[in-house]
Amino acid sequence: MSVVHPLQRVAVLRKHALAVCLMALATVHAQVGDFVGIVYPARDLTLSVHLAAVVDQVPVAVGQRVVAGQVMLRQESRIQEAERERRRVILQDVSELESSEKRRRLIEGLVLDATALFERAGTVSRDEVTKLRLELEAATGRVEQLRQSKRREQVELELAERELALRELRAPAAGVVTLIKVQPGEWAAPGEALLRLVDETVCELRVNVSPAAARRLAPGASVSVRIDDPALPGAVTGRVTFVSPVMDAGSSLVEVRVQIQNAERRIRPGVKGRLLVAGAT
């Protein structure tokens, strides 16, 4: 009867444990679905102007990072600037309103004095009191008319400012300018693709998965995504934002979109990404 050395017994047990672990890992790997898609920037905007006019300035360059609200293009606007200034001067001229207000207050005092004299001493006739009251009504009406005129002038100034603002194309969001198709002096019209703005700080993986994988995904769920980039060897975490309610008739696959935070800009949009779904091959 042969005797097994204790060290040999330990080695056999280790080999057996390793084999069990490898089989378990192979089983887990077989249950993980790997679906390939393309990573897109969350915002990829093609911008155009509001009005047709000649371009005056393009204060940005390709590759420049801009913030939301920054001016990217200005059109010729000297006429609109002059109109805005004219409206502002008209609105600021309150000389007639102030004069009419002083006259109204003066007549109001005369009416009070004349009414008191008529009621107490009778030294002022009723006709004179009535005449002063009519003048007070007319002066009050004129003051109100001028106030309404100032309100209209304020609205007209705001319209002139908005008309001028339409001559500027501002960035709707932060991002990088990747395309400029117009230069100062050229004609720009609405509907023409003039600038392109890309925000890559948030990316989106668009991938088609099997129905079995789609059933395991829901908006808001956290998933693992592998990026086909040697600089990103590990998996990144994404959040499911969309699972299509319909299946593509041609491929029998379901569209899924996963949002990936990219504040450090390590992921370059356009690269392939692999969505890992546990329990779906």
C-alpha positions in Angstrom: 0.0 0.0 0.0 1.5 3.3 -1.2 1.7 6.3 1.1 0.9 9.7 -0.3 3.2 12.4 0.9 1.3 15.4 2.6 2.9 17.9 0.1 1.7 15.8 -2.8 -1.8 15.8 -1.4 -1.7 19.6 -1.0 -0.6 19.9 -4.7 -3.4 17.7 -5.8 -6.0 19.7 -3.9 -4.7 23.0 -5.3 -4.9 21.6 -8.9 -8.4 20.5 -8.2 -9.4 23.9 -6.8 -7.8 25.7 -9.7 -9.7 23.5 -12.2 -13.0 24.2 -10.4 -12.3 28.0 -10.5 -11.5 27.9 -14.2 -14.7 26.0 -14.9 -16.7 28.5 -12.9 -15.1 31.5 -14.7 -15.8 29.8 -18.0 -19.4 29.4 -17.0 -19.7 33.0 -16.0 -18.0 34.2 -19.1 -20.4 32.2 -21.2 -23.3 33.9 -19.6 -22.1 37.4 -20.3 -23.3 39.0 -23.6 -20.8 41.1 -25.5 -22.4 43.6 -28.0 -20.5 46.0 -30.1 -21.6 49.5 -30.9 -20.3 53.0 -31.7 -19.6 55.8 -29.2 -21.1 59.2 -30.1 -20.9 62.6 -28.4 -24.0 63.4 -26.5 -24.2 66.7 -28.3 -23.2 67.1 -31.9 -24.8 70.3 -33.1 -24.9 71.8 -36.6 -25.6 75.5 -36.3 -27.2 78.0 -38.6 -28.1 81.7 -38.4 -31.6 83.2 -37.8 -31.6 85.8 -40.5 -30.1 86.2 -44.0 -27.2 88.7 -43.9 -23.5 89.2 -44.6 -21.2 87.8 -42.0 -19.3 90.5 -40.1 -17.2 88.5 -37.6 -16.4 84.8 -36.8 -14.6 85.2 -33.4 -13.9 81.5 -32.9 -11.6 79.0 -34.6 -11.7 75.3 -35.3 -10.6 73.4 -32.3 -11.5 76.2 -29.9 -13.5 75.2 -26.8 -16.4 77.6 -26.1 -18.9 78.0 -23.2 -22.6 78.1 -23.5 -23.8 81.6 -24.7 -20.5 82.6 -26.2 -20.8 84.5 -29.5 -19.6 82.3 -32.4 -20.7 84.4 -35.4 -21.9 88.0 -35.9 -23.7 89.3 -39.0 -23.7 92.9 -40.3 -25.8 94.9 -37.8 -25.0 98.6 -38.1 -28.6 99.5 -39.1 -30.0 97.5 -36.2 -27.6 99.1 -33.7 -28.6 102.6 -34.9 -32.3 101.7 -34.6 -31.7 100.4 -31.0 -29.9 103.6 -30.1 -32.7 105.7 -31.5 -35.3 103.7 -29.5 -33.2 104.2 -26.4 -33.0 108.0 -26.9 -36.7 108.2 -27.4 -37.4 106.2 -24.3 -35.1 108.2 -22.1 -36.7 111.5 -23.2 -39.2 112.1 -20.3 -39.3 115.9 -20.5 -42.9 116.1 -21.7 -44.1 113.5 -19.2 -42.5 115.4 -16.3 -43.9 118.7 -17.5 -47.4 117.3 -17.8 -47.1 115.7 -14.4 -46.1 119.1 -12.8 -49.0 120.8 -14.6 -51.4 118.1 -13.4 -50.3 118.6 -9.8 -50.6 122.4 -10.1 -54.1 122.2 -11.4 -55.0 119.6 -8.7 -54.0 122.2 -6.1 -56.1 124.9 -7.8 -59.1 122.6 -7.8 -58.7 121.9 -4.1 -58.4 125.6 -3.3 -61.3 126.7 -5.5 -63.6 124.0 -4.1 -62.8 125.1 -0.6 -63.5 128.8 -1.4 -66.8 127.8 -3.2 -68.0 125.7 -0.3 -67.0 128.0 2.5 -67.1 131.6 1.3 -68.7 131.4 -2.1 -66.1 133.8 -3.5 -65.5 131.4 -6.4 -68.3 130.5 -8.8 -69.4 127.0 -9.6 -68.4 127.5 -13.2 -64.9 128.3 -12.3 -64.6 125.2 -10.1 -66.1 123.1 -12.9 -63.7 124.6 -15.4 -60.7 123.7 -13.2 -61.9 120.2 -12.7 -62.2 119.7 -16.5 -58.7 121.0 -16.9 -57.5 118.5 -14.2 -59.2 115.6 -16.0 -57.5 116.7 -19.3 -54.1 117.0 -17.6 -54.6 113.6 -15.9 -55.5 112.0 -19.2 -52.5 113.5 -20.9 -50.1 112.2 -18.2 -51.6 108.7 -18.5 -51.3 108.9 -22.3 -47.6 109.8 -22.0 -47.0 106.9 -19.6 -48.6 104.5 -22.0 -46.4 105.9 -24.7 -43.3 105.2 -22.6 -44.5 101.6 -22.1 -44.8 101.2 -25.9 -41.4 102.8 -26.4 -39.9 100.3 -23.9 -41.4 97.4 -25.8 -40.1 98.8 -29.1 -36.6 99.1 -27.5 -36.8 95.4 -26.4 -37.9 94.4 -30.0 -34.9 96.4 -31.4 -32.6 94.6 -29.0 -34.0 91.2 -29.9 -33.6 92.1 -33.6 -30.0 92.9 -33.0 -29.5 89.7 -30.9 -30.7 87.7 -33.9 -27.7 88.9 -35.8 -25.5 86.9 -33.4 -25.1 83.2 -33.3 -24.3 82.0 -29.8 -23.2 78.6 -28.6 -26.3 76.7 -27.2 -24.0 74.5 -25.1 -20.3 74.2 -24.1 -18.2 72.2 -26.6 -15.5 72.3 -29.2 -15.8 74.0 -32.6 -15.1 71.3 -35.2 -16.3 73.0 -38.4 -16.5 76.5 -39.8 -17.9 76.9 -43.3 -18.3 80.7 -43.6 -15.9 83.6 -43.4 -16.4 87.4 -42.9 -17.8 89.0 -45.9 -19.7 85.9 -47.1 -23.5 85.6 -47.3 -25.2 83.5 -44.6 -28.8 82.4 -44.8 -31.0 80.4 -42.4 -30.9 76.6 -42.9 -27.2 76.5 -44.1 -24.9 74.4 -41.9 -22.3 77.0 -41.0 -20.7 75.7 -37.8 -20.5 72.4 -35.9 -20.2 72.2 -32.1 -19.3 68.9 -30.4 -19.6 68.3 -26.6 -17.6 65.2 -25.8 -17.8 65.5 -22.0 -20.8 63.1 -22.1 -20.8 60.3 -24.6 -23.4 57.8 -25.7 -22.9 54.2 -26.8 -25.5 53.2 -29.4 -25.6 49.4 -29.7 -28.0 46.7 -30.9 -28.5 43.8 -28.5 -30.4 40.5 -28.5 -33.9 40.4 -27.1 -32.6 38.4 -24.2 -30.1 41.1 -23.3 -32.8 43.8 -23.8 -35.0 42.2 -21.3 -32.2 42.5 -18.7 -31.8 46.3 -19.3 -33.9 49.2 -18.2 -33.5 53.0 -18.3 -31.4 54.1 -15.4 -29.5 50.8 -14.9 -25.7 50.8 -14.5 -23.8 48.7 -17.0 -20.2 47.9 -17.9 -18.7 49.1 -21.2 -15.4 48.2 -22.7 -13.9 50.8 -25.0 -11.8 49.5 -28.0 -8.9 51.8 -27.1 -5.5 50.5 -25.8 -5.4 53.6 -23.5 -8.6 52.4 -21.7 -7.9 48.7 -20.9 -10.5 48.4 -18.2 -14.3 48.7 -18.3 -16.1 52.0 -17.7 -19.5 52.4 -16.1 -22.4 53.7 -18.1 -26.1 54.3 -17.5 -28.8 53.0 -19.8 -30.9 55.9 -21.1 -33.0 54.2 -23.8 -34.1 50.7 -24.6 -36.2 50.5 -27.8 -39.7 49.2 -27.3 -39.6 47.7 -30.8 -37.3 45.1 -32.5 -35.6 45.6 -35.8 -37.4 43.3 -38.3 -34.3 42.8 -40.4 -31.7 42.0 -37.6 -34.0 40.9 -34.8 -32.1 43.1 -32.5 -33.1 45.9 -30.1 -31.5 49.3 -30.0 -30.0 50.4 -26.6 -28.3 53.7 -25.7 -25.9 54.0 -22.8 -24.7 57.3 -21.4 -21.0 57.5 -20.4 -19.5 60.4 -18.4 -16.3 61.6 -20.1 -15.4 64.7 -18.1 -11.6 63.9 -18.5 -12.1 63.5 -22.2 -10.3 60.1 -22.3 -12.9 58.6 -24.7 -12.8 59.8 -28.2 -16.2 59.7 -29.9 -16.3 57.4 -33.0 -14.5 54.6 -31.3 -16.2 51.2 -30.8 -17.6 50.2 -27.5 -18.7 46.8 -26.1 -21.7 46.5 -23.9 -21.4 43.7 -21.4 -24.7 42.2 -20.3 -24.7 39.5 -17.7 -26.9 36.5 -18.3 -27.3 37.2 -22.0 -25.1 35.6 -24.7 
